[in-house]
Amino acid sequence: MGILLLLSITACLMLLDIALKSIMEGYLAEGEERTACKGKVILRKAYNRGFGMNMMDDKPELVKYVSSYAAVLLTIYQLLTLMKKKRCVKKIGLSLAVAGAWSNTFDRWLRGYVIDYVGIQTKWKKITGITFNLADICIAAGSVLLLLCSVFHGRKKK
């Protein structure tokens, strides 16, 4: 995959999530819920001042700086990886993770918190109560791809 294509995907996903957060900011009141997809998807607006699952939400300044440094380091790693031949899955994983990292970091600097806006209806109340955003999905999917690359690339070397 081409470098420009992957950088464009990164930028588009980041901008899409920022746009969705802005739409949800005006569309729903905090704590309000609406359903979609026959009740399986829950649209709700939640503010997260910490990392995932509100970890360290009592230290928003620290979270802001740590996420910024992590986004910068991840971007440098992405750019270095994009310069190499092959490793397509790793490049896609990094592109997803970088998009999510920058979108959430943007929120932290602009608003002071991350806007989460979607949940999934399940039979488990705790899982149903989790609210996330496109950036979180990108980070999770990118992490899974990077983990798979690490596992399978390590097996080839042995």
Backbone bond lengths (Angstrom), bond angles and torsions (degrees), N, CA, C in turn:
res aa  C-N    CA-C-N  psi(-1)  N-CA   C-N-CA  omega(-1)  CA-C   N-CA-C  phi
1 M - - - 1.454 - - 1.511 109.68 -
2 G 1.319 116.00 143.83 1.449 121.27 -177.30 1.515 113.49 -74.69
3 I 1.313 114.79 149.81 1.463 121.82 -179.54 1.528 110.51 -60.33
4 L 1.328 116.88 -47.27 1.459 120.05 -177.89 1.527 112.04 -63.97
5 L 1.318 116.95 -36.94 1.456 120.39 178.36 1.530 110.66 -63.49
6 L 1.325 116.44 -46.32 1.463 119.66 -178.91 1.529 111.78 -67.75
7 L 1.318 117.48 -38.63 1.468 119.93 176.18 1.530 110.76 -65.74
8 S 1.325 116.44 -35.93 1.469 120.53 177.28 1.520 111.11 -66.77
9 I 1.326 116.47 -41.34 1.472 120.36 176.60 1.525 109.95 -61.21
10 T 1.323 116.61 -43.58 1.461 121.08 178.37 1.529 110.31 -58.48
11 A 1.324 116.29 -50.38 1.463 120.84 -178.30 1.532 111.53 -63.66
12 C 1.331 117.05 -43.41 1.474 120.44 -179.08 1.522 112.24 -63.94
13 L 1.329 117.44 -43.22 1.470 120.11 178.74 1.525 111.02 -64.80
14 M 1.320 116.27 -41.21 1.453 119.97 178.53 1.533 110.24 -62.12
15 L 1.320 117.00 -48.59 1.463 120.92 -178.93 1.528 112.13 -66.51
16 L 1.326 117.60 -36.24 1.465 121.07 176.85 1.523 110.72 -61.81
17 D 1.327 116.86 -44.46 1.459 119.37 179.67 1.528 111.23 -66.58
18 I 1.312 117.54 -40.54 1.469 120.44 177.55 1.527 109.74 -61.20
19 A 1.334 117.03 -41.36 1.467 121.00 178.32 1.533 111.14 -65.20
20 L 1.330 117.04 -43.85 1.471 120.36 178.82 1.523 111.21 -62.23
21 K 1.324 117.23 -39.67 1.467 120.76 177.53 1.526 110.54 -62.64
22 S 1.316 116.89 -42.06 1.468 120.79 179.51 1.520 111.10 -65.85
23 I 1.325 116.56 -40.17 1.468 120.46 177.43 1.524 110.00 -62.94
24 M 1.331 116.68 -46.93 1.460 120.10 -179.09 1.531 111.80 -66.01
25 E 1.318 116.86 -30.39 1.460 120.44 178.47 1.531 110.06 -59.89
26 G 1.341 116.52 -39.69 1.455 120.03 179.73 1.516 114.09 -89.83
27 Y 1.317 117.70 -18.43 1.469 122.79 -172.99 1.522 113.26 -85.35
28 L 1.308 117.45 -39.69 1.457 121.64 -175.66 1.523 111.51 -121.93
29 A 1.308 115.52 148.86 1.461 120.13 170.55 1.526 107.46 -81.81
30 E 1.318 116.76 154.41 1.469 119.41 179.24 1.522 109.26 -59.32
31 G 1.322 115.39 128.80 1.457 121.65 -179.88 1.523 114.38 88.60
32 E 1.336 118.11 -15.31 1.466 121.51 178.16 1.523 109.46 -69.68
33 E 1.333 116.41 145.21 1.463 120.86 179.55 1.515 111.13 -128.28
34 R 1.316 115.34 143.16 1.465 122.86 170.97 1.518 106.84 -136.62
35 T 1.307 116.40 151.99 1.462 119.08 -178.81 1.527 110.81 -108.44
36 A 1.317 114.34 157.75 1.463 122.41 177.09 1.524 107.44 -144.45
37 C 1.321 116.71 169.23 1.471 122.22 178.48 1.523 111.65 52.21
38 K 1.327 115.24 53.59 1.469 122.66 178.20 1.532 112.59 56.90
39 G 1.320 115.72 36.87 1.460 120.95 176.36 1.517 115.38 84.87
40 K 1.313 117.82 -2.63 1.475 120.72 -178.16 1.528 112.49 -77.37
41 V 1.340 116.54 -29.84 1.465 121.53 179.60 1.521 108.29 -109.26
42 I 1.306 115.84 133.34 1.458 121.60 179.81 1.522 108.46 -112.43
43 L 1.319 116.26 122.15 1.458 120.99 173.70 1.523 107.32 -93.67
44 R 1.312 115.97 122.58 1.464 121.01 177.49 1.509 108.26 -149.95
45 K 1.290 116.42 152.19 1.457 119.54 179.03 1.519 108.72 -106.62
46 A 1.331 114.21 126.43 1.462 120.69 177.63 1.520 108.07 -135.52
47 Y 1.314 115.53 142.91 1.457 120.65 177.31 1.519 108.94 -101.96
48 N 1.318 115.75 132.56 1.460 121.79 -178.60 1.530 108.06 -123.35
49 R 1.316 116.53 112.80 1.458 120.86 -179.14 1.537 112.06 -91.86
50 G 1.327 116.54 -5.45 1.455 120.71 -178.95 1.518 111.17 -113.83
51 F 1.314 114.50 -156.98 1.461 120.82 174.08 1.521 107.86 -82.84
52 G 1.328 117.53 -167.25 1.452 121.98 179.12 1.523 112.27 -52.35
53 M 1.315 115.17 141.02 1.467 122.54 179.50 1.539 111.20 61.46
54 N 1.330 116.41 28.19 1.468 124.53 177.66 1.524 114.45 62.83
55 M 1.327 117.52 21.87 1.460 119.36 176.95 1.527 109.46 -62.93
56 M 1.288 116.47 134.39 1.462 124.91 178.73 1.530 112.32 62.49
57 D 1.330 118.01 29.56 1.465 119.83 -179.95 1.528 112.57 -68.42
58 D 1.326 116.49 -11.67 1.463 120.12 175.87 1.526 111.83 -85.26
59 K 1.343 117.50 -1.68 1.469 122.38 -179.78 1.541 109.87 -130.21
60 P 1.340 117.46 62.35 1.471 119.44 -174.35 1.528 114.38 -63.57
61 E 1.324 118.31 -32.32 1.467 119.59 179.35 1.527 110.61 -66.99
62 L 1.322 116.88 -42.88 1.467 120.96 177.79 1.526 110.12 -62.75
63 V 1.318 116.55 -44.12 1.469 121.70 179.03 1.527 110.03 -60.05
64 K 1.323 117.07 -42.26 1.463 121.99 -179.81 1.534 110.88 -60.04
65 Y 1.326 116.86 -46.78 1.462 119.66 -178.45 1.527 112.63 -72.88
66 V 1.318 117.71 -40.43 1.463 120.35 178.76 1.532 110.28 -62.98
67 S 1.330 116.88 -43.52 1.468 118.97 179.93 1.530 110.81 -66.78
68 S 1.317 117.52 -33.76 1.473 120.57 177.29 1.520 110.93 -65.07
69 Y 1.323 116.59 -47.85 1.466 120.08 179.00 1.524 110.86 -62.82
70 A 1.322 116.55 -40.72 1.465 120.00 179.16 1.528 110.51 -64.12
71 A 1.326 117.66 -41.76 1.468 120.91 179.22 1.529 110.96 -63.76
72 V 1.333 116.61 -41.07 1.468 120.18 178.77 1.526 110.42 -64.12
73 L 1.330 117.17 -48.16 1.468 120.42 -179.64 1.522 111.72 -62.63
74 L 1.321 116.11 -41.12 1.463 120.92 178.69 1.532 110.65 -64.01
75 T 1.313 116.64 -38.76 1.466 120.93 178.77 1.528 110.98 -66.26
76 I 1.318 117.15 -42.26 1.469 120.75 177.40 1.531 109.64 -61.00
77 Y 1.332 116.15 -44.83 1.470 120.20 178.55 1.527 110.48 -62.59
78 Q 1.330 116.76 -40.82 1.462 120.50 178.07 1.529 110.32 -60.43
79 L 1.332 116.92 -48.04 1.466 120.46 -177.74 1.529 111.89 -62.96
80 L 1.325 116.25 -40.38 1.463 119.70 177.00 1.531 111.51 -64.41
81 T 1.329 115.97 -39.66 1.466 121.02 179.78 1.526 111.12 -69.30
82 L 1.332 116.82 -37.31 1.465 120.14 179.37 1.525 112.18 -62.93
83 M 1.310 117.52 -24.54 1.466 121.51 -179.79 1.528 112.38 -76.81
84 K 1.326 117.06 -16.10 1.466 120.88 -178.33 1.518 110.79 -85.62
85 K 1.302 115.50 158.63 1.462 120.86 176.43 1.534 108.71 -82.76
86 K 1.309 115.57 156.15 1.462 124.39 178.54 1.528 111.25 60.88
87 R 1.320 117.48 -149.31 1.473 124.44 179.74 1.534 112.63 54.53
88 C 1.301 116.41 43.81 1.465 122.62 -176.16 1.530 112.32 -60.21
89 V 1.317 117.31 -44.99 1.463 120.91 -177.91 1.524 110.24 -65.16
90 K 1.321 116.77 -40.36 1.461 120.72 177.79 1.533 110.24 -62.81
91 K 1.312 117.22 -41.74 1.457 121.57 179.50 1.528 111.17 -63.74
92 I 1.320 116.66 -40.96 1.469 120.67 177.83 1.530 109.85 -65.57
93 G 1.327 116.84 -44.03 1.460 120.79 178.56 1.519 112.07 -59.53
94 L 1.309 116.68 -44.21 1.471 120.38 178.23 1.524 111.25 -65.73
95 S 1.321 116.90 -38.89 1.465 120.32 178.82 1.522 111.29 -62.15
96 L 1.314 116.50 -42.59 1.464 120.52 177.26 1.526 111.15 -64.08
97 A 1.317 116.26 -48.65 1.465 121.04 -177.39 1.532 111.43 -62.68
98 V 1.318 117.36 -41.09 1.465 121.06 179.58 1.529 110.54 -65.85
99 A 1.316 117.51 -41.42 1.469 120.56 178.29 1.526 110.49 -58.55
100 G 1.324 116.03 -47.65 1.461 119.62 179.60 1.514 113.10 -65.76
101 A 1.322 116.11 -40.72 1.464 120.42 -179.30 1.532 110.92 -61.69
102 W 1.328 116.71 -45.66 1.459 119.41 -178.07 1.524 112.26 -71.26
103 S 1.329 117.81 -35.81 1.460 119.47 178.89 1.532 110.94 -62.69
104 N 1.325 116.64 -46.95 1.462 119.41 179.41 1.529 111.55 -68.87
105 T 1.324 117.20 -36.02 1.467 120.32 177.25 1.529 110.52 -65.03
106 F 1.318 116.50 -41.02 1.467 121.37 175.99 1.528 110.34 -55.79
107 D 1.320 116.19 -47.49 1.469 120.73 178.18 1.524 111.80 -58.57
108 R 1.320 115.88 -45.37 1.470 119.21 -177.87 1.524 111.52 -60.65
109 W 1.326 117.42 -40.11 1.457 120.48 -179.40 1.522 111.97 -77.10
110 L 1.325 117.74 -39.21 1.464 120.84 -176.93 1.531 112.15 -77.08
111 R 1.322 116.53 -48.03 1.460 120.94 -173.51 1.523 114.26 -103.46
112 G 1.316 116.77 -23.76 1.460 120.42 -175.16 1.521 112.20 92.20
113 Y 1.331 116.67 0.46 1.471 122.82 179.33 1.522 108.17 -159.69
114 V 1.324 115.56 164.18 1.460 121.81 176.46 1.524 107.88 -99.78
115 I 1.318 116.08 136.32 1.463 120.60 176.38 1.519 108.22 -91.46
116 D 1.323 115.79 120.19 1.464 122.15 172.87 1.514 106.72 -103.94
117 Y 1.337 117.72 146.18 1.461 118.13 -170.13 1.527 116.22 -144.36
118 V 1.305 119.69 3.59 1.465 118.91 -178.65 1.526 110.69 -141.67
119 G 1.316 114.95 145.39 1.457 122.05 174.74 1.521 108.82 -138.08
120 I 1.312 116.06 170.06 1.461 122.33 -179.26 1.528 108.25 -119.90
121 Q 1.329 116.11 131.79 1.468 120.83 177.90 1.531 108.92 -77.40
122 T 1.319 116.66 122.21 1.464 121.93 176.42 1.523 108.28 -133.12
123 K 1.313 115.94 177.02 1.465 119.03 176.10 1.526 111.46 -81.20
124 W 1.343 116.74 -7.37 1.457 121.24 179.44 1.523 109.55 -101.42
125 K 1.309 116.90 117.17 1.464 122.54 -174.61 1.532 112.35 -59.72
126 K 1.329 117.28 -40.31 1.470 119.62 -178.64 1.528 111.40 -64.37
127 I 1.317 117.05 -41.05 1.470 120.09 179.47 1.522 110.15 -70.39
128 T 1.334 117.16 -40.08 1.459 121.23 177.47 1.529 110.74 -61.33
129 G 1.312 117.16 -31.85 1.462 121.53 -178.90 1.515 114.91 -76.34
130 I 1.330 118.02 -10.11 1.465 120.50 179.72 1.532 109.47 -76.05
131 T 1.319 115.29 130.64 1.460 121.30 177.96 1.524 107.96 -116.70
132 F 1.319 116.47 135.76 1.457 120.96 -177.00 1.520 109.71 -141.49
133 N 1.315 117.07 -175.67 1.458 121.60 179.33 1.531 109.54 -139.41
134 L 1.314 116.46 178.18 1.466 120.47 -179.34 1.524 111.42 -60.77
135 A 1.323 116.78 -36.58 1.471 120.11 178.97 1.528 110.41 -60.22
136 D 1.328 117.26 -42.25 1.462 120.78 178.98 1.528 111.22 -63.37
137 I 1.322 115.90 -39.24 1.465 120.54 177.78 1.534 109.88 -64.18
138 C 1.332 116.39 -43.03 1.473 120.54 178.62 1.525 111.16 -62.36
139 I 1.329 116.80 -43.57 1.467 120.71 179.44 1.526 109.89 -63.06
140 A 1.317 117.01 -45.03 1.472 120.42 -179.24 1.526 111.34 -65.29
141 A 1.325 117.36 -47.35 1.471 120.60 -179.87 1.529 110.75 -64.03
142 G 1.315 116.77 -42.50 1.462 120.28 178.03 1.514 111.70 -62.54
143 S 1.326 116.65 -40.45 1.463 121.01 178.60 1.521 111.88 -64.07
144 V 1.325 116.63 -40.73 1.464 120.65 178.13 1.538 109.99 -63.21
145 L 1.323 116.98 -44.39 1.469 120.01 178.96 1.530 111.11 -62.85
146 L 1.328 116.70 -41.59 1.470 120.22 178.90 1.523 111.05 -65.93
147 L 1.322 117.05 -38.42 1.461 121.05 177.50 1.526 110.50 -63.96
148 L 1.324 116.38 -45.00 1.466 120.23 178.53 1.524 111.08 -61.96
149 C 1.326 116.54 -41.40 1.467 120.11 177.44 1.518 110.93 -61.46
150 S 1.308 115.94 -42.02 1.462 120.97 -179.05 1.527 110.72 -64.33
151 V 1.313 116.62 -44.27 1.467 121.06 -178.99 1.524 110.70 -65.82
152 F 1.341 116.58 -49.72 1.461 119.33 -174.92 1.520 112.67 -77.17
153 H 1.311 118.36 -30.64 1.468 120.62 176.97 1.528 110.01 -70.15
154 G 1.346 116.00 -36.26 1.467 120.54 177.50 1.517 112.12 -65.07
155 R 1.329 117.55 -34.10 1.475 121.48 179.15 1.511 111.51 -69.14
156 K 1.320 118.10 -34.78 1.472 121.55 -178.83 1.516 111.41 -67.06
157 K 1.340 117.18 -32.47 1.459 121.00 -177.38 1.516 111.93 -71.21
158 K 1.321 118.14 -28.04 1.475 121.14 -174.95 1.496 112.65 -77.99
